[in-house]
Amino acid sequence: TNDKALMGMQSSPNVQYGEVGVALLRNSKLSTADLNLLYTLSRPELDIHEIKRLLNEGANPNCVNAAKETPLICAVRNGHADAISILKENGAHINATGTSLGNTALHEAVLRGMDGLESAKELLRYGANTKVENDRKETPHGLALHSNCEPLIRLFAYYLGQKQLEEFTENDTKDRNDLKLNSSLDIV
């Protein structure tokens, strides 16, 4: 049984290489363009032209670094709301989870409070899900409500209200179209 246990341990990368080794392995699987994209988004100053260049050269907008961060999460954590649209337009998954807590970029924006407000606006504009749960069963909406950050709370209230209004309008239009169709069928 000890041999089986040892064999099982050897197949686990965490046991074989340790946490640091696993992180290095994860980073080693990234292309140079991916690494440069993540690095550029982690810098204090945002270079939009560099981001566009790296994406044009094939950087993956959904790659994940050793800290389990996507480019969107790196952009949000570093206050680069302007990068969100470029990443999204190049195929970034807006609701992708990352970090050790399973947060989305919207979770991270909310956790930044006022500093994350512009990022939260951009993410919501691109359809970020307010109800995605992280590993702690927290949603971005729930975090916003508990943040005591009035502008964030108002942003979520406005966004959710707009979403309900769109759904109501869509249903109302569908009901009217059904009514027109039924009326037309009566004529025939």
N, C-alpha and C positions, 0 to 999 in steps of 0.2 A: 504493500500500500504506500510506503514511503516513495518508491520509485514513481508510482502514478502521481502522487502529490507533487514531486519534483518536476515531472514532465508537464503537469498542468501549470506550475509556476513559470516554467521556461517559456510557455506559449503566451504568457501575458506580458505585453511590452512594459507595463508599469514595474513588474518585478524584475524583468530583464535589464531595463535601462534606468529605472527610477523616474520620478516625476520630471526632473530636469531633462533627462534623456528623451523622454516622450515629447516634451516641448521642442527640443532640438530636432527630433525626427519629424515632427509636424511642420516646423519651419523649413526643414530641408526638402520637403515635398513641394514647397511653393516655388514658382518660377521667379526669376529675377524681377520681372515686371510686377508680379504680385507683391513681393517683398518691398519693392520701391513704392508701390501704391500705398501699402500699409504704413510705411515709414513717412511718406509725404503727408498722409492724413494725420499722423501722430505729431507732426511738428506744430509749433505755436502759430506760425504764419502759413496761411493757405495759399498754395500756388495752383490756381485753377488750370492754367495752361499745362502744367506738369501732369496734373490728374488726367486731363483729356489726352495728352500724349501717351501716357502709360496705358490708358484704356484702349486707345487706337493701336498700340503695339501688342495688345492681347492680354493685358492684366485682367484677371478674373474679378469682377465686382462682387463675387460671392465667396472669395477665398476666406480662409480662417487662419489667424495667426496662432502662435503658441499660447496666448492668453485666451483663446477661443473667441476672439473678436473679429467680426466682419468689417469690411471697409466702412459700412454705414455706421456701425457702432464706434469705430475709431473717429469718424468725422464728428459724430454727436459728442463724444467725450471730450473732444478738443475744440468744441464750439464752432465747427465749420459747417454751418447750416447751408451755405452756398454750394457745398459739394453734394448735398443730398440729391438735388435734381439731376446732376450729371451722372451720379452713380445709378439712380433709378432709370434714367433714359438709356443707360448701357446695360440694363438687365439685372440690377441688384434686387434681391428679394426683400421687399419692404418689411415683412414680418419674420424674417429669419432670426432664430434665437442664437445667442452666443453667450459669452462670459461664463464664469463658473456657476452663476445662478440661473442660467437659462433666460436671461433678459433679451428682449428685442431692443432695437434702436429707440423705440418709443419709450420703453421702460427707462432706458438710460437718459433720455431727454428729460423725462419727468423728475428723475432723481437729481438732476442738475438744478432744479428749481427755476428761478428767473433766468439763469444762464442757459437753460435748455429750452426756453420758450420759443425762440425762432426755429430751432430744430424740430420741436414738437409741431409747430404750425406746418412746416414743410412736410413732415412725415404724414400728418393727417391729410394734407392736401393730396398726397399720393396714395391715400387709402390704407394707411396703417390701421391695424385692428386694435381697438381700445380694450378688447376683452381677452386677449391672449394672456394666458397664465404663465408665469415663470416657475422655477422649481419650488418656490415658496408659496405657490398658489396666489400670487399677487398679480393683478392686472394693471396696466398703465392708468386706467381710469380710477381704480381704487387707490393707487399711489398718489394720483393727483388730488383726490379728495382728502387724503390724509396729510398732504404736503403743507397745508395752510398757506399756500401760494395762490392768492386770489386770481392773478392773471391766468395761471394754469387751470384753475377750477373753472373760470369763465370760458376759457378756450374749449375745454371738454364739453361744457354745457352747451355752448354754441354749436360745436361740431355735432354732438349727439342730437340736438334739436333740429339741425339742418338735415341730418340723415333721416330722422323720423318724418320730417316734412316731405322729403323726396320720396320716401316709401309711400306716404299717404297720397301724394300727388300721382305717383305711378299707379297705385291701386285704384284711385278715383278715375284716372284716365282709362284704365283697363275696364272698369265697371261701365263707363260711358260708352266705350267701344262695343262692349258686349250688348248694351242696351240698343245701340244703333244697329248692330248685326241682327238682334232679335226682331227689331222693328222692321228691318229690311226683309227679313224672312216672312213676316206677316203679309207683306205686300205681294210677294211671289206666289 
